[in-house]
Amino acid sequence: MNKVETRRLFMSWIKQFNREKRLEFEALGNGGYYYTEQQKELALSEARQNGIRATARLLKIPRRTLQRWTIKHGVFIKRCPAWVYEWARHREKRRDFWRRRGYC
């Protein structure tokens, strides 16, 4: 399996996982106009793990709605997941490495 095929396989797994999460979220609803408490709890637990923007994209609900729920329930969620800060620190180290060698 080459690199392109591997990437496609991973992307299909991610899409399938996201689809299952969205279906789980929709299954908790009653098909009405309003979100149920179970849907809100699931969305808030996902937002704690992944962040508000990612959860809004994952569940296809407005970001502002998620933000209102977090304020109402007194839940503090960081702007980005924890791994983003580690990734940025690692990226900065790589840039410094190449900057010292005169490439940037």
C-alpha positions in Angstrom: 0.0 0.0 0.0 1.5 3.3 -1.1 1.3 6.6 0.6 -1.7 7.9 -1.3 -3.7 4.7 -0.6 -2.8 4.9 3.1 -3.9 8.5 3.3 -7.2 7.7 1.6 -7.8 4.8 4.0 -7.1 7.0 7.1 -9.4 9.7 5.7 -12.2 7.2 5.1 -11.8 6.0 8.7 -12.0 9.6 10.0 -15.1 10.3 7.9 -16.8 7.2 9.1 -16.0 8.0 12.7 -17.4 11.5 12.3 -20.5 10.2 10.6 -21.1 7.8 13.4 -20.7 10.6 16.0 -23.1 12.8 14.1 -25.7 10.0 13.8 -25.4 9.3 17.5 -26.0 13.0 18.2 -29.1 13.0 15.9 -30.4 9.7 17.4 -30.6 11.4 20.9 -32.9 14.0 19.5 -36.7 13.8 19.2 -36.8 15.1 15.6 -38.0 18.4 16.7 -36.8 22.0 16.5 -35.1 22.1 19.9 -32.1 20.1 21.1 -32.6 17.6 23.9 -30.6 17.6 27.2 -28.9 14.4 26.1 -27.8 16.1 22.9 -26.4 19.0 24.8 -24.5 16.7 27.2 -23.0 14.8 24.3 -22.0 18.0 22.6 -20.4 19.5 25.7 -18.4 16.3 26.4 -17.2 16.3 22.8 -16.3 20.0 23.1 -14.3 19.3 26.2 -12.2 16.8 24.3 -11.9 18.5 20.8 -12.8 22.1 21.3 -15.8 24.1 20.3 -15.1 24.7 16.6 -14.2 21.1 15.9 -17.3 19.9 17.7 -19.5 22.3 15.8 -18.1 21.0 12.5 -18.4 17.4 13.7 -22.0 17.6 14.8 -23.0 20.2 12.2 -24.5 22.6 14.8 -23.8 26.4 15.0 -20.7 27.3 17.0 -22.6 30.1 18.8 -25.1 27.6 20.0 -22.3 25.5 21.6 -20.8 28.6 23.1 -24.2 29.5 24.7 -24.5 26.0 26.1 -21.0 26.2 27.7 -21.8 29.6 29.3 -25.2 28.4 30.5 -23.7 25.2 32.1 -20.6 27.0 33.4 -18.2 24.9 31.4 -14.8 26.4 30.6 -13.3 25.0 27.3 -9.9 26.0 26.0 -9.8 27.6 22.6 -7.7 24.7 21.2 -7.2 21.1 22.3 -4.0 20.4 24.3 -2.2 18.7 21.4 -2.2 21.9 19.4 0.0 23.7 21.8 2.5 20.8 21.8 2.4 20.8 18.0 3.1 24.5 17.8 6.0 24.2 20.2 7.5 21.4 18.0 7.0 23.5 14.8 8.8 26.4 16.4 11.7 24.2 17.3 12.0 23.0 13.7 11.8 26.6 12.4 14.6 27.6 14.8 16.7 24.7 13.6 16.4 25.8 10.0 16.7 29.5 10.8 20.1 28.9 12.5 21.3 27.3 9.2 20.2 30.3 7.2 17.2 28.9 5.3 14.5 31.2 6.7 
